[in-house]
């Protein structure tokens, strides 16, 4: 499962770079300042939480904690809801539509998913490591 998160994280990060470049070079002349700022926020949060997915993959390999798996999924869903809804708002805003109606509630839901994911990462990392685990880690490094 950790490899899947590493691949998904890399893909999400690559897409964020493409979308960021697309916005900075191709969309900038066509978007209002507000729409461009929203677009940049969406790509920033996609980038940060793509790194979060990548981190979840690394942590899961080390700790094998189901909460870390859930956190990775929360980050992915948060990207879809938060960044995806902002991207959609930019597209429809380009065509002069001002609001997504009730769909506007998807953006804060994505933010809540991000927060929940980071909370799960926080509580999933043990505050101390037993000597047995430390010894195993040292043995793995030496082999």
N, C-alpha and C positions, 0 to 999 in steps of 0.2 A: 504493500500500500504506500510506503514512503516514496518509492520510485514514481508512482502515479502522481503524488503531490508535487514532486520535483519537476516532472514533465509539465503538469498543469501550470505550476508557478512560472516556469520558463515561458510557456506559451502565452500566459496572461501578461507577463512582462514584455514580451516581444510585441504583442498587440498594442500595449500601452505606448510603447515607443513609436510604433507606426501611427497610431491615432494622434499622439502628441505632435509628431512632425507634420501630419496632415493638417491639423488645426493651426499650427504656427505658420505654415507656408502656403497652404491652399485656401483655408477657410477664413483666415484673418481679414482679408479685404472685404468679405461678404457678411461678416457677423457684427452685430452691435457689441459694444464694450461689455455689456452685461452677459450676453450669450457667450462671448469668447471667454470671459472669466469663469462662467459655469462649466464650459468645456474643459478649461485648464484644471478646474477643481476635480472634475470627473477623471481626467487622465492621471492626476496626482494620486487620488485615492485608489485608482486601479493599480498604479505602480506600487504604492506602499503595501497594499493588501495582496498583490502578487508576490511580493517579498514575504509577506505573512504566510502565504500558502507554502512557499519554499521552506520557510523556517519550520512550519508544521511538519513537513516531510522529514527534515533533519531531526527534529525533536522526537518524532514518532519512532524513527529508527533507533534512537538512543533509549527512550523510555517505554515504548510500547504501551502507551496510555490511550485508552479509547477517547478520552476527553480531547486529546490533541487531534484525533481524527475528526471529531465533531467541529473543533475550532477551524480546521482547514476547510471543511464544508461550509461553515458559517462565513468565512472570508470569501469563498467563491460566490455564495448566494448574495452576500453583501455587495460584491462588485456588480453582479447582475442587476440587483435592485437599485443600489445607490448610483453607481456610474452609468448603468444602462438607462435609468430613467432620466438622468441629466442629458445624456447623449440624445435621447428621444426628444426631450424638451428643446434642445438646440435645433434639431432637425425641424420640428413643427414650428418653432419660433422663427426660423428662417423663412417659412411660408406664411408668417404673419399670425399664426395661432398663438394666443397668449397663455393658455392654460391647458393642463391635462385633466382638469376636473378632479375627481376622486383619485385618479392615478397619481396625483401629486403626493399622496400619502406613502407611496412606494419608496420614495427617496429617504425619508426619515427611518422607515423600516430597515432599509439597507444599512443606515448608520447604527441602528440598534444591533443588527447582526454583527457588524464590525466590533462593537463594544463587547458583545457577548463572546465573540471569538477570542479577543485578547484576554478577557477575564478567564476563560477556560485555559488558555495557554499559561497564564499566571498561576492558577491553582493546580495545574498538572505537573509543574516542575517541583520536585521534592525540595524541601528546605535543607535537607541534609542527605548525605549519601552514606550508606552503611560501609563498613570496612571491606566486607566481602565484595561489594560492587566496585569499590576503588581498586582492590587487588585485581579483579578481573579486567578492569580498564587498563591498568598498568601492564598486565600480562599481554593484552591485545596489542598495546603499543610496542612492546618489546619483541613481539614475534613477527 
